[in-house]
Amino acid sequence: MATLTKSDQQLVKQLTALSLDADGAVDGEKVAGVLAYLEKHPPASPMGMLKAYHRRISIELAKFNAVVEHAGSISDTILGSIAGALSQKYHRPIAAIARQNDSLIAGLRVRIADDVYESTVAGQLDSLANSL
């Protein structure tokens, strides 16, 4: 993959900002507009530009979704409560997405963007093993 120039990196940053609505959430129509613009005005390094744009949009999307990993079953009430608490903490609407992960043994791991909140038996066992 070709490395993007500073001006290309700046353009990707600007295109990402243009893809967000007033609340900072990714707007599908705006993304479609940005992609149409790039199709009509192809940059010098189109694949590198698209990959960088995709990476930045993925990061922005992750800011509004909390992936809740769980070992057993989890109710919609608990997911709603997690989404509500994270929405208050981050001052933006957060959607909780459940994902089963039996390797956790018991407990929850919540990922939102780069933040991870973990309260699992597997995590506690790993901490204990590393301390020995």
C-alpha positions in Angstrom: 0.0 0.0 0.0 1.3 3.4 -0.9 1.8 5.9 1.9 -0.5 8.9 1.7 1.1 12.4 1.5 0.4 14.9 4.2 -2.1 16.7 2.0 -3.9 13.4 1.2 -4.1 12.6 5.0 -5.5 16.1 5.6 -8.1 15.5 2.8 -9.1 12.2 4.4 -9.6 14.0 7.7 -11.7 16.7 6.1 -13.8 14.1 4.2 -14.4 12.3 7.4 -15.6 15.5 9.1 -17.9 16.2 6.2 -19.4 12.7 6.7 -20.6 13.5 10.2 -23.9 15.0 11.2 -24.4 17.8 13.8 -24.2 15.3 16.7 -20.9 13.8 15.4 -22.5 10.6 14.1 -21.7 9.1 10.7 -24.4 10.1 8.2 -24.9 7.5 5.4 -26.1 10.1 2.9 -23.0 12.3 3.5 -20.7 9.3 3.2 -22.4 8.5 -0.2 -21.8 12.1 -1.2 -18.1 11.9 -0.3 -17.7 8.6 -2.2 -19.5 10.2 -5.2 -17.1 13.1 -5.1 -14.1 10.8 -4.9 -15.5 8.8 -7.9 -15.8 12.0 -10.0 -12.5 13.5 -8.8 -10.2 10.5 -8.3 -7.2 11.3 -6.1 -3.6 10.3 -7.1 -3.7 7.3 -4.7 -7.4 6.2 -4.8 -7.0 2.9 -3.0 -4.8 4.4 -0.2 -7.3 7.3 0.1 -10.3 4.9 0.3 -8.6 2.6 2.8 -7.7 5.6 5.1 -11.2 7.0 4.7 -12.8 3.6 5.6 -10.5 3.3 8.6 -11.5 6.7 9.9 -15.2 6.1 9.3 -15.0 2.7 11.1 -13.5 4.5 14.1 -16.3 7.1 14.1 -18.9 4.4 13.9 -17.3 2.5 16.9 -17.9 5.6 19.0 -21.6 5.1 19.0 -21.7 1.3 19.5 -20.9 -0.7 22.6 -20.1 -4.3 21.9 -21.2 -6.3 25.0 -19.5 -9.7 25.1 -21.1 -12.2 27.5 -20.7 -15.9 28.3 -24.2 -16.8 29.2 -27.5 -15.2 28.2 -28.1 -11.5 28.6 -31.5 -9.8 28.7 -32.6 -6.8 26.6 -33.1 -5.0 29.9 -29.5 -5.3 30.9 -28.4 -4.2 27.4 -30.7 -1.2 27.6 -29.3 -0.3 31.0 -25.7 -0.6 29.8 -26.5 1.6 26.7 -28.2 4.2 29.0 -25.2 4.3 31.4 -22.7 4.6 28.6 -24.8 7.3 26.9 -24.7 9.4 30.1 -21.0 8.8 30.5 -20.1 9.7 26.9 -22.8 12.4 26.4 -24.0 10.8 23.1 -26.4 8.1 22.2 -24.9 4.6 22.5 -26.3 1.4 21.0 -25.5 -1.8 22.9 -24.8 -4.9 20.7 -24.7 -8.3 22.3 -22.1 -10.8 21.3 -21.7 -14.2 22.9 -18.2 -15.2 24.0 -18.1 -18.4 26.0 -14.3 -18.0 26.6 -15.2 -15.3 29.2 -16.6 -18.1 31.5 -18.8 -15.5 33.3 -19.3 -11.8 33.4 -19.2 -9.0 30.8 -16.7 -7.2 28.6 -17.9 -4.0 27.0 -16.0 -2.3 24.2 -16.8 1.2 23.0 -14.3 2.6 20.5 -10.9 2.1 22.2 -12.3 1.8 25.7 -12.8 -1.6 27.3 -14.6 -2.3 30.5 -14.2 -5.9 31.8 -15.6 -7.8 34.7 -15.1 -11.4 33.7 -13.9 -14.5 35.4 -11.4 -15.1 32.5 -10.0 -11.6 33.0 -9.6 -12.1 36.8 -7.9 -15.5 36.1 -5.5 -13.9 33.6 -4.6 -11.2 36.1 -4.0 -13.8 38.8 -1.8 -15.9 36.4 0.2 -12.8 35.4 0.8 -11.9 39.1 2.3 -15.3 39.9 
